[in-house]
Amino acid sequence: MEVSLYSAKGSNSSERVEWVLNFKGIRYDRIEISSDELTTTYLDINPFGYVPSLCVDGSVFSESMAIIEYLEERFPNPNLFGKSLNEKTHIRRVCEYVNSSIHSPQNRTVLRFMRPELDESSKRGLRGDWIMRCLEKLSISICCESGFAVGNDFSVADIFVASIYKKALQHGCARNGFYDKHLMYIRANDIVVVSEPQA
Ligand SMILES: N[C@@H](CCC(=O)N[C@@H](CS)C(=O)NCC(=O)O)C(=O)O
């Protein structure tokens, strides 16, 4: 099986997929896409101009959530979507909130279009503030049963939450006690640490 991950430096959505691939022990080649390529040659791979895309034996998939669900169905062990339908639904709830409500509005392309007057530093500030504002709301409904986001096991919800929190820190946000504790809790697990992509 040949697996290639199209990614770009600093891409939060790609980090999620990379973490899942590592956690499941799937071997892949990482293809780095430059900012120029995102708007030119890469459009043949993904017409939206977004990373990640995943190519498996010639079939190309895009959208991180769809890719991760594909990987879960094709490589169910180790499991990343919980033990019951209720858990699975809560895991998807957290992922969708991070993917759609937190990540999408602060996407570079969106900000460039919606707020062209802002310089890069103001955009970074805005992106970080938006992420932390949403994460505050999310904190009420995660890590209720254990230090993991949903239930008592590491899941893709932890991957989405940890990755977007780290992105807020990269944008210069102050550290947050709740999310630092979450990071520390999941990193107490060796396989989580080994599979976590390095920035
Ligand atoms: N919903 C998409 C979002 C993908 C996305 O926003 N990718 C960003 C990097 S994290 C990107 O390619 N940005 C390029 C740009 O905005 O120009 C997914 O989950 O894959």
The ligand as an SDF file (V2000), in Angstrom:
LIG
                    3D

 20 19  0  0  0  0  0  0  0  0999 V2000
  -11.7360   21.8050    6.4160 N   0  0  0  0  0  0  0  0  0  0  0  0
  -10.4340   21.5990    5.8580 C   0  0  0  0  0  0  0  0  0  0  0  0
   -9.5710   22.7840    6.1930 C   0  0  0  0  0  0  0  0  0  0  0  0
   -8.2360   22.7150    5.5260 C   0  0  0  0  0  0  0  0  0  0  0  0
   -7.4430   23.9780    5.7600 C   0  0  0  0  0  0  0  0  0  0  0  0
   -7.9630   25.0140    6.1740 O   0  0  0  0  0  0  0  0  0  0  0  0
   -6.1560   23.8710    5.4760 N   0  0  0  0  0  0  0  0  0  0  0  0
   -5.2900   25.0310    5.6400 C   0  0  0  0  0  0  0  0  0  0  0  0
   -4.0730   24.6590    6.4630 C   0  0  0  0  0  0  0  0  0  0  0  0
   -4.5340   24.1470    8.0760 S   0  0  0  0  0  0  0  0  0  0  0  0
   -4.8180   25.4900    4.2990 C   0  0  0  0  0  0  0  0  0  0  0  0
   -4.5630   24.6930    3.4100 O   0  0  0  0  0  0  0  0  0  0  0  0
   -4.7170   26.7940    4.1430 N   0  0  0  0  0  0  0  0  0  0  0  0
   -4.2070   27.3670    2.9480 C   0  0  0  0  0  0  0  0  0  0  0  0
   -4.7170   28.7550    2.7830 C   0  0  0  0  0  0  0  0  0  0  0  0
   -5.6310   29.1410    3.5350 O   0  0  0  0  0  0  0  0  0  0  0  0
   -4.2340   29.4120    1.8930 O   0  0  0  0  0  0  0  0  0  0  0  0
   -9.8380   20.2890    6.4210 C   0  0  0  0  0  0  0  0  0  0  0  0
  -10.2360   19.9140    7.5270 O   0  0  0  0  0  0  0  0  0  0  0  0
   -9.0420   19.6510    5.7500 O   0  0  0  0  0  0  0  0  0  0  0  0
  1  2  1  0
  2  3  1  0
  2 18  1  0
  3  4  1  0
  4  5  1  0
  5  6  2  0
  5  7  1  0
  7  8  1  0
  8  9  1  0
  8 11  1  0
  9 10  1  0
 11 12  2  0
 11 13  1  0
 13 14  1  0
 14 15  1  0
 15 16  2  0
 15 17  1  0
 18 19  2  0
 18 20  1  0
M  END
$$$$
